[in-house]
Each structure stands twice: as C-alpha cells, then as structure tokens.
Amino acid sequence: MARLLDNPMSMLLILLAVMLLFGAPKLPGMARSLGQSMRILKSEVTELKDDHPAQTQESIKGCSAHENQGGTRPRS
C-alpha cells in the first residue's frame, strides 16, 4: 500500500476518482458558475477596451482646451 502512494500520478488519480464519486452532483453547478463568470469577465474586458480610446481622446481634448484658456484660475 505504501508504494501506491509514493507516485504522485497515482495520488492524482485517486483524488480525481474521489472527487468524481463524491462531488458529481456539484460539478454541473460549478461548471455553470465558471462559464457565467467567464462571460462576465469577457464582457467587462471588451467594455474596457472600447471605453479606453474614447477616454483618452476626451482627456487629450480636455487638456488642450484647458491649456488654451491661458492658465489656472485662483482658488476661492
């Protein structure tokens, strides 16, 4: 029995078998949750990529407009 647990591959197979036997009812829910999380992450990354160039152009225009006004306004 000790030789069976010496090999890391056999330990991995035993852990995989135990997980499939005892965790089978939870696997579909976990896969569904993972898929939903990946879709949300993908949509957020796409949204950030789409928003970034627009924000950069607005900030460049804002800086140019501010510089053309001739300085800063004194604080009250």
N, C-alpha and C positions, 0 to 999 in steps of 0.2 A: 504494500500500500504506500510506503514511503517513496518508492520510485515513481509512482503515478503522479505525485505532487511535486516532484523535482523539476519536471519540464514545464516551462511557462506556457507552452502551447496547450498542454493538457489542462492546465488550470483555467486557461481562457475558454476552452471548450466546455468544461464543467460549469463555469459561471454563465456561459451563454445558454446552456441547456436548462439551468435552474431559472434563469430569467425568463426563458420562453415558457417553461412549465408553470411558474407561479405568477408571472406578470403578463400572460397572454391577454386577459380581459382589458388591461390598461393600455396595451400597445396601440390600438386604433385611436384612442383619445389622445395619446401622446403624439402620434403622427399627425393627427388633425391640428393639434395645437402648434406643432412645429411648422406645418405648412402655412397656417394663418399668420404666424409670426414672421415667416419669410416673406409673405406677400406684403405685410405692413412695412417691413424694412425696405423692401424693393420700392414701394410707392413713395416712401419718405426720401430715399436717396434720389429717386428720379425728380421729386419735387425740389429738393435742394439744388440739384444740378440745373434745373430750369430757372429757379429763382436767382441763383448766384450771378449770372451775367447781367440780369436786369438790375440788380442791386449795385453792381459795380458801375454800370453806366450812369445810374442815378447819382451815386456818390461822386463820380467824376464831374457830372454836370453841376451838382450842388457845390463842390469845391470851386469850380470855375466861376460860378455865379457869385459866390461869397468873395472871391479874390477880386472880382471886377467892381465890387461895391466900394472899394477904397479903404479897407482897414476894418478894425473892430469897433464895436460900439461900447462906450464906457458902461460899466455896471452901475446900477442904481442902488 
